[in-house]
Amino acid sequence: MPIFEYGVKDDAVGCSYCGAGFEILQRLSDEPLSACPECAAAVARRISAPSIGSSKTGFDDRAKNAGFHKFQKLGQGEYEKRY
């Protein structure tokens, strides 16, 4: 289940919970929240960036051992083979 971010629609109305924004775990099939769970002020779902980090599991080493290559971008349309 994804974590959705919500924030108050009108900055002048709302409590400290929805004014600062909050996150809630919901199913994709669930209806979006329309009111703050704390003060019932109108809220809207915010678009947030996905959390994508670098590999900490040795994926690069396993890919190298399997024969894959890694490229680093040097400029527009220019790449350098790293391994």
VMD Tcl script that builds the backbone (N, CA, C; Angstrom):
set m [mol new atoms 249]
animate dup $m
set s [atomselect $m all]
$s set {name element resname resid chain x y z} {
  {N N MET 1 A 0.841 -1.182 0.000}
  {CA C MET 1 A 0.000 0.000 0.000}
  {C C MET 1 A 0.884 1.243 0.000}
  {N N PRO 2 A 0.531 2.213 -0.821}
  {CA C PRO 2 A 1.331 3.440 -0.892}
  {C C PRO 2 A 1.000 4.417 0.230}
  {N N ILE 3 A 1.942 5.297 0.481}
  {CA C ILE 3 A 1.745 6.371 1.450}
  {C C ILE 3 A 1.397 7.623 0.672}
  {N N PHE 4 A 0.251 8.228 0.992}
  {CA C PHE 4 A -0.193 9.445 0.329}
  {C C PHE 4 A 0.016 10.639 1.245}
  {N N GLU 5 A 0.361 11.772 0.636}
  {CA C GLU 5 A 0.535 13.021 1.382}
  {C C GLU 5 A -0.697 13.891 1.184}
  {N N TYR 6 A -1.137 14.511 2.258}
  {CA C TYR 6 A -2.280 15.424 2.218}
  {C C TYR 6 A -1.893 16.742 2.853}
  {N N GLY 7 A -2.572 17.783 2.429}
  {CA C GLY 7 A -2.378 19.105 3.016}
  {C C GLY 7 A -3.672 19.876 2.951}
  {N N VAL 8 A -3.793 20.879 3.800}
  {CA C VAL 8 A -5.012 21.682 3.861}
  {C C VAL 8 A -5.164 22.466 2.554}
  {N N LYS 9 A -6.406 22.599 2.073}
  {CA C LYS 9 A -6.664 23.310 0.817}
  {C C LYS 9 A -6.485 24.812 0.979}
  {N N ASP 10 A -6.951 25.360 2.095}
  {CA C ASP 10 A -6.883 26.798 2.336}
  {C C ASP 10 A -5.922 27.030 3.497}
  {N N ASP 11 A -4.832 27.767 3.265}
  {CA C ASP 11 A -3.805 27.958 4.293}
  {C C ASP 11 A -4.323 28.682 5.534}
  {N N ALA 12 A -5.384 29.448 5.405}
  {CA C ALA 12 A -5.902 30.196 6.548}
  {C C ALA 12 A -6.726 29.314 7.478}
  {N N VAL 13 A -7.145 28.158 7.011}
  {CA C VAL 13 A -8.006 27.271 7.796}
  {C C VAL 13 A -7.266 25.964 8.044}
  {N N GLY 14 A -7.448 25.393 9.214}
  {CA C GLY 14 A -6.853 24.097 9.507}
  {C C GLY 14 A -6.049 24.129 10.790}
  {N N CYS 15 A -5.707 22.962 11.260}
  {CA C CYS 15 A -4.936 22.821 12.495}
  {C C CYS 15 A -3.453 22.652 12.162}
  {N N SER 16 A -2.643 22.464 13.175}
  {CA C SER 16 A -1.206 22.280 12.954}
  {C C SER 16 A -0.915 20.948 12.265}
  {N N TYR 17 A -1.796 19.975 12.436}
  {CA C TYR 17 A -1.620 18.653 11.826}
  {C C TYR 17 A -1.758 18.729 10.305}
  {N N CYS 18 A -2.836 19.318 9.831}
  {CA C CYS 18 A -3.053 19.372 8.381}
  {C C CYS 18 A -2.382 20.592 7.759}
  {N N GLY 19 A -2.124 21.624 8.542}
  {CA C GLY 19 A -1.452 22.806 8.011}
  {C C GLY 19 A -0.036 22.502 7.584}
  {N N ALA 20 A 0.647 21.640 8.315}
  {CA C ALA 20 A 2.016 21.244 7.979}
  {C C ALA 20 A 2.037 20.107 6.972}
  {N N GLY 21 A 0.892 19.483 6.746}
  {CA C GLY 21 A 0.806 18.327 5.863}
  {C C GLY 21 A 0.993 17.046 6.653}
  {N N PHE 22 A 0.365 15.992 6.186}
  {CA C PHE 22 A 0.469 14.702 6.864}
  {C C PHE 22 A 0.464 13.585 5.838}
  {N N GLU 23 A 0.940 12.424 6.257}
  {CA C GLU 23 A 0.992 11.245 5.399}
  {C C GLU 23 A 0.057 10.193 5.958}
  {N N ILE 24 A -0.545 9.431 5.053}
  {CA C ILE 24 A -1.444 8.364 5.488}
  {C C ILE 24 A -1.289 7.171 4.538}
  {N N LEU 25 A -1.312 5.983 5.096}
  {CA C LEU 25 A -1.193 4.751 4.335}
  {C C LEU 25 A -2.585 4.354 3.848}
  {N N GLN 26 A -2.759 4.266 2.521}
  {CA C GLN 26 A -4.056 3.922 1.946}
  {C C GLN 26 A -3.862 2.962 0.781}
  {N N ARG 27 A -4.918 2.203 0.494}
  {CA C ARG 27 A -4.925 1.385 -0.712}
  {C C ARG 27 A -5.170 2.286 -1.908}
  {N N LEU 28 A -4.732 1.850 -3.073}
  {CA C LEU 28 A -4.993 2.611 -4.289}
  {C C LEU 28 A -6.488 2.699 -4.572}
  {N N SER 29 A -7.240 1.689 -4.166}
  {CA C SER 29 A -8.680 1.670 -4.417}
  {C C SER 29 A -9.466 2.519 -3.422}
  {N N ASP 30 A -8.836 2.960 -2.328}
  {CA C ASP 30 A -9.530 3.799 -1.342}
  {C C ASP 30 A -9.801 5.184 -1.904}
  {N N GLU 31 A -10.914 5.763 -1.497}
  {CA C GLU 31 A -11.241 7.133 -1.880}
  {C C GLU 31 A -10.275 8.087 -1.178}
  {N N PRO 32 A -9.842 9.153 -1.868}
  {CA C PRO 32 A -8.969 10.136 -1.212}
  {C C PRO 32 A -9.698 10.821 -0.057}
  {N N LEU 33 A -8.931 11.202 0.965}
  {CA C LEU 33 A -9.529 11.926 2.085}
  {C C LEU 33 A -10.017 13.287 1.613}
  {N N SER 34 A -11.120 13.740 2.189}
  {CA C SER 34 A -11.620 15.073 1.859}
  {C C SER 34 A -11.552 15.993 3.071}
  {N N ALA 35 A -11.345 15.413 4.258}
  {CA C ALA 35 A -11.297 16.209 5.481}
  {C C ALA 35 A -10.166 15.731 6.374}
  {N N CYS 36 A -9.604 16.657 7.135}
  {CA C CYS 36 A -8.538 16.346 8.093}
  {C C CYS 36 A -9.096 15.450 9.195}
  {N N PRO 37 A -8.381 14.388 9.585}
  {CA C PRO 37 A -8.864 13.523 10.663}
  {C C PRO 37 A -8.889 14.215 12.032}
  {N N GLU 38 A -8.126 15.303 12.192}
  {CA C GLU 38 A -8.054 16.011 13.475}
  {C C GLU 38 A -9.102 17.119 13.606}
  {N N CYS 39 A -9.231 17.972 12.557}
  {CA C CYS 39 A -10.095 19.153 12.693}
  {C C CYS 39 A -11.195 19.231 11.644}
  {N N ALA 40 A -11.266 18.301 10.722}
  {CA C ALA 40 A -12.283 18.230 9.671}
  {C C ALA 40 A -12.173 19.349 8.643}
  {N N ALA 41 A -11.027 20.018 8.540}
  {CA C ALA 41 A -10.823 21.022 7.497}
  {C C ALA 41 A -10.650 20.309 6.155}
  {N N ALA 42 A -10.992 20.977 5.078}
  {CA C ALA 42 A -10.881 20.393 3.747}
  {C C ALA 42 A -9.402 20.188 3.389}
  {N N VAL 43 A -9.070 18.976 2.921}
  {CA C VAL 43 A -7.692 18.648 2.541}
  {C C VAL 43 A -7.672 18.114 1.116}
  {N N ALA 44 A -6.502 18.163 0.506}
  {CA C ALA 44 A -6.300 17.642 -0.843}
  {C C ALA 44 A -5.051 16.790 -0.862}
  {N N ARG 45 A -5.062 15.787 -1.727}
  {CA C ARG 45 A -3.905 14.914 -1.882}
  {C C ARG 45 A -2.819 15.671 -2.636}
  {N N ARG 46 A -1.594 15.562 -2.187}
  {CA C ARG 46 A -0.453 16.217 -2.825}
  {C C ARG 46 A 0.325 15.203 -3.639}
  {N N ILE 47 A 0.947 15.670 -4.690}
  {CA C ILE 47 A 1.809 14.812 -5.486}
  {C C ILE 47 A 3.181 14.804 -4.821}
  {N N SER 48 A 3.722 13.630 -4.623}
  {CA C SER 48 A 5.030 13.528 -3.985}
  {C C SER 48 A 5.956 12.679 -4.840}
  {N N ALA 49 A 7.233 12.911 -4.683}
  {CA C ALA 49 A 8.243 12.159 -5.425}
  {C C ALA 49 A 8.421 10.777 -4.805}
  {N N PRO 50 A 8.654 9.766 -5.617}
  {CA C PRO 50 A 8.905 8.442 -5.060}
  {C C PRO 50 A 10.266 8.403 -4.375}
  {N N SER 51 A 10.399 7.531 -3.434}
  {CA C SER 51 A 11.657 7.379 -2.719}
  {C C SER 51 A 12.485 6.302 -3.417}
  {N N ILE 52 A 13.502 6.754 -4.135}
  {CA C ILE 52 A 14.374 5.831 -4.854}
  {C C ILE 52 A 15.799 6.118 -4.418}
  {N N GLY 53 A 16.447 5.141 -3.868}
  {CA C GLY 53 A 17.806 5.335 -3.385}
  {C C GLY 53 A 18.791 4.467 -4.130}
  {N N SER 54 A 20.043 4.634 -3.793}
  {CA C SER 54 A 21.073 3.823 -4.423}
  {C C SER 54 A 21.069 2.425 -3.818}
  {N N SER 55 A 21.622 1.507 -4.557}
  {CA C SER 55 A 21.644 0.114 -4.128}
  {C C SER 55 A 22.607 -0.072 -2.963}
  {N N LYS 56 A 22.136 -0.674 -1.915}
  {CA C LYS 56 A 22.982 -0.964 -0.767}
  {C C LYS 56 A 23.174 -2.478 -0.615}
  {N N THR 57 A 22.698 -3.235 -1.608}
  {CA C THR 57 A 22.730 -4.681 -1.492}
  {C C THR 57 A 23.799 -5.334 -2.346}
  {N N GLY 58 A 24.661 -4.535 -2.943}
  {CA C GLY 58 A 25.678 -5.107 -3.800}
  {C C GLY 58 A 25.157 -5.420 -5.188}
  {N N PHE 59 A 24.068 -4.764 -5.581}
  {CA C PHE 59 A 23.471 -5.013 -6.890}
  {C C PHE 59 A 24.462 -4.731 -8.012}
  {N N ASP 60 A 25.236 -3.647 -7.897}
  {CA C ASP 60 A 26.213 -3.305 -8.938}
  {C C ASP 60 A 27.236 -4.421 -9.117}
  {N N ASP 61 A 27.698 -4.985 -8.031}
  {CA C ASP 61 A 28.679 -6.073 -8.120}
  {C C ASP 61 A 28.077 -7.316 -8.767}
  {N N ARG 62 A 26.848 -7.630 -8.413}
  {CA C ARG 62 A 26.191 -8.799 -8.997}
  {C C ARG 62 A 25.938 -8.587 -10.484}
  {N N ALA 63 A 25.553 -7.372 -10.871}
  {CA C ALA 63 A 25.323 -7.067 -12.281}
  {C C ALA 63 A 26.629 -7.161 -13.066}
  {N N LYS 64 A 27.717 -6.665 -12.490}
  {CA C LYS 64 A 29.029 -6.734 -13.140}
  {C C LYS 64 A 29.444 -8.190 -13.340}
  {N N ASN 65 A 29.251 -9.003 -12.313}
  {CA C ASN 65 A 29.616 -10.420 -12.403}
  {C C ASN 65 A 28.752 -11.160 -13.413}
  {N N ALA 66 A 27.545 -10.679 -13.663}
  {CA C ALA 66 A 26.648 -11.315 -14.627}
  {C C ALA 66 A 26.914 -10.840 -16.048}
  {N N GLY 67 A 27.841 -9.884 -16.228}
  {CA C GLY 67 A 28.204 -9.441 -17.556}
  {C C GLY 67 A 27.544 -8.145 -18.002}
  {N N PHE 68 A 26.821 -7.495 -17.126}
  {CA C PHE 68 A 26.203 -6.220 -17.483}
  {C C PHE 68 A 27.224 -5.089 -17.356}
  {N N HIS 69 A 26.948 -3.980 -18.017}
  {CA C HIS 69 A 27.828 -2.820 -17.984}
  {C C HIS 69 A 27.096 -1.626 -17.393}
  {N N LYS 70 A 27.851 -0.762 -16.738}
  {CA C LYS 70 A 27.301 0.459 -16.169}
  {C C LYS 70 A 27.908 1.639 -16.919}
  {N N PHE 71 A 27.052 2.599 -17.276}
  {CA C PHE 71 A 27.494 3.785 -17.997}
  {C C PHE 71 A 27.228 5.019 -17.154}
  {N N GLN 72 A 28.125 5.996 -17.254}
  {CA C GLN 72 A 27.959 7.269 -16.559}
  {C C GLN 72 A 27.785 8.354 -17.609}
  {N N LYS 73 A 26.787 9.208 -17.410}
  {CA C LYS 73 A 26.512 10.269 -18.369}
  {C C LYS 73 A 27.548 11.378 -18.225}
  {N N LEU 74 A 28.205 11.743 -19.337}
  {CA C LEU 74 A 29.197 12.800 -19.347}
  {C C LEU 74 A 28.600 14.117 -19.821}
  {N N GLY 75 A 27.736 14.059 -20.754}
  {CA C GLY 75 A 27.095 15.243 -21.324}
  {C C GLY 75 A 25.869 14.811 -22.086}
  {N N GLN 76 A 25.331 15.724 -22.881}
  {CA C GLN 76 A 24.138 15.387 -23.641}
  {C C GLN 76 A 24.493 14.392 -24.736}
  {N N GLY 77 A 24.009 13.188 -24.598}
  {CA C GLY 77 A 24.272 12.141 -25.582}
  {C C GLY 77 A 25.621 11.474 -25.442}
  {N N GLU 78 A 26.389 11.802 -24.401}
  {CA C GLU 78 A 27.711 11.212 -24.202}
  {C C GLU 78 A 27.731 10.392 -22.917}
  {N N TYR 79 A 28.177 9.149 -23.036}
  {CA C TYR 79 A 28.274 8.263 -21.885}
  {C C TYR 79 A 29.639 7.604 -21.864}
  {N N GLU 80 A 30.087 7.247 -20.676}
  {CA C GLU 80 A 31.373 6.575 -20.507}
  {C C GLU 80 A 31.106 5.230 -19.839}
  {N N LYS 81 A 31.700 4.185 -20.369}
  {CA C LYS 81 A 31.544 2.836 -19.802}
  {C C LYS 81 A 32.366 2.746 -18.524}
  {N N ARG 82 A 31.721 2.415 -17.407}
  {CA C ARG 82 A 32.407 2.330 -16.103}
  {C C ARG 82 A 32.973 0.935 -15.874}
  {N N TYR 83 A 32.275 -0.094 -16.239}
  {CA C TYR 83 A 32.768 -1.481 -16.163}
  {C C TYR 83 A 32.034 -2.326 -17.149}
}
mol reanalyze $m
mol bondsrecalc $m
mol representation Tube
mol addrep $m
